[in-house]
Amino acid sequence: MQKPVASVVSLCPQLWHRHFRRAPLLPRARGLPSSSPILTRRRSVLPRSTSTHLAAVSTAAAAAAAPSATPYPVYDRLLPCPLQDDPPRIEHLVAREDEVAADFIARSLGLPPLYAADLIEFGAVYYALVAPQPPPYASPEHFRLFREVTEPSVLRRRASIKGKTVREAQKTFRVTDPNQRLEAGTYLRVHVHPKRFPRCYQIDWKSRVIAVADEYVVLDKPAATSVGGATDNIEESCAVFTSRALGLETPLLTTHQIDNCSEGCVVLSKTKEFCSVFHGLIREKQVKKLYLALTTAPVSTGTITHYMRPVNRAPRLVSEDCIERWHLCQMEVLDCSKVPWPSSSIRKAYNVNGCGWPQQEAAYECKINLLTGKTHQIRAQLAAIGAPIIGDSAYMTAAMAAMANPSINPFGRERLSYNSEEEKEAAVEAWIASHGKEPKSVIGLQASEISWDHEGKHHSYKAGVPWWWQDPDS
């Protein structure tokens, strides 16, 4: 069983050299030697269906290669944070004997032990008691290993899954401790290159705090940051960095989200109880959210209604027609005024993606009352009416494609008639392909105001001046 281990390591031989041979020395972290090879790179997130490898380590191979279990010290987050993406890499492992999580990952993937420990600290490692079904394109070896570790006679001998269905035992959870013990047969999903947020280290977080109350904190979230972290990175987030800036012993909790590329008002909770209260207010539509959107074209005042495809991946597709099971999306445009297109110095200072919009004589600042809160809703709706948000590389390219060929949008007013479901599905895939990549920096969207009433008190907060009105030289 040595072969699967070797195959994992050989996946990225060039990556190994770039990752560690030329790794700079980083500031000494608490409890670690300054020359330790540690997590310094970034990857973009891939869907699970594109995951790379399922590997099993035999008892004999483990015994031959295993170092003694090492208690890893507590350490601070790592600097400097990388600015460039690394190639996507997600690995899948199955323990063949009782193991220590970080040791097993390091040995199986050929990674330095401290790197494996960092991945766990970042929240980039998940486990399940039983391995999930491999995807259809997996190799025969993958399927053989899956059948071996999920054989009913094998599962019956595992006390940890007694009383659970196979589906329940395949549910994934984060590994939270590098020294976590893994029972033989445990499955691991390892995000080797977590998504990084270098902007977190450039922000004066105290200056972004709008209000501190007994139960919550209101933050003017900077763009290019995540409110609560990513699937594979729960450390580099607004909640974590704001908690540290305020010296809070208990980390703040997220109550709602805005896109990474957006800025503006976010409410973070000090307690689980207020989290529950705020979620209830959102469900009951008692939280009012006003946005400022900097668009490429004028938008008429009034309510804009679309229906969003219920698929949890970007780009979000919307239709003016009501489609069964699609989600209602409504926003009210309160005002729209013509403003100067952001100057080159502002665009450079905030790393705004030009996106190739052909007419840049003027922009339009829209004040929007968000009536329903769906992911990417404002961005998708404005792009659908031909007024995409400045800097929004994900949706502006599709808007330009629709300008050049209105029939390309299978949900637009000038869509074609399709002779079959297969033909329509092909048109949908072509429409998705016309969209661009998610912005890595700022777009012209700010959550400018948030307000709610609770226990007889009115709570209302405003964000600062949006980036497009700021002086980059001040």
Salt bridges, closest charged atoms under 4 A:
ASP76 OD1 - ARG30 NH1 2.88
ASP85 OD1 - ARG42 NE 3.25
ASP85 OD2 - LYS440 NZ 2.94
ASP86 OD1 - ARG18 NH2 2.51
ASP86 OD2 - HIS19 ND1 3.21
ASP86 OD2 - ARG41 NE 3.64
ASP86 OD2 - HIS193 NE2 3.82
GLU91 OE2 - ARG89 NE 2.65
GLU99 OE2 - ARG107 NH2 2.84
GLU141 OE2 - ARG144 NH2 2.97
GLU148 OE2 - ARG96 NH2 2.13
GLU148 OE1 - ARG144 NH1 3.03
GLU183 OE1 - ARG158 NH2 2.80
ASP220 OD1 - ARG208 NH2 3.52
ASP232 OD2 - ARG43 NH2 2.81
ASP232 OD2 - HIS191 ND1 3.93
GLU235 OE1 - ARG77 NH1 3.81
GLU235 OE1 - ARG244 NH2 3.02
GLU236 OE2 - ARG196 NH2 2.60
ASP259 OD2 - HIS376 NE2 3.91
ASP259 OD2 - ARG379 NH1 2.86
GLU320 OE1 - ARG413 NE 2.96
ASP321 OD2 - ARG415 NH2 2.61
GLU324 OE2 - ARG325 NH1 3.48
ASP392 OD1 - ARG379 NH2 2.86
GLU438 OE2 - HIS376 NE2 3.82
GLU438 OE2 - ARG379 NH1 2.95
GLU449 OE2 - LYS367 NZ 3.82
ASP453 OD1 - HIS458 ND1 2.68
GLU455 OE2 - HIS454 NE2 3.68
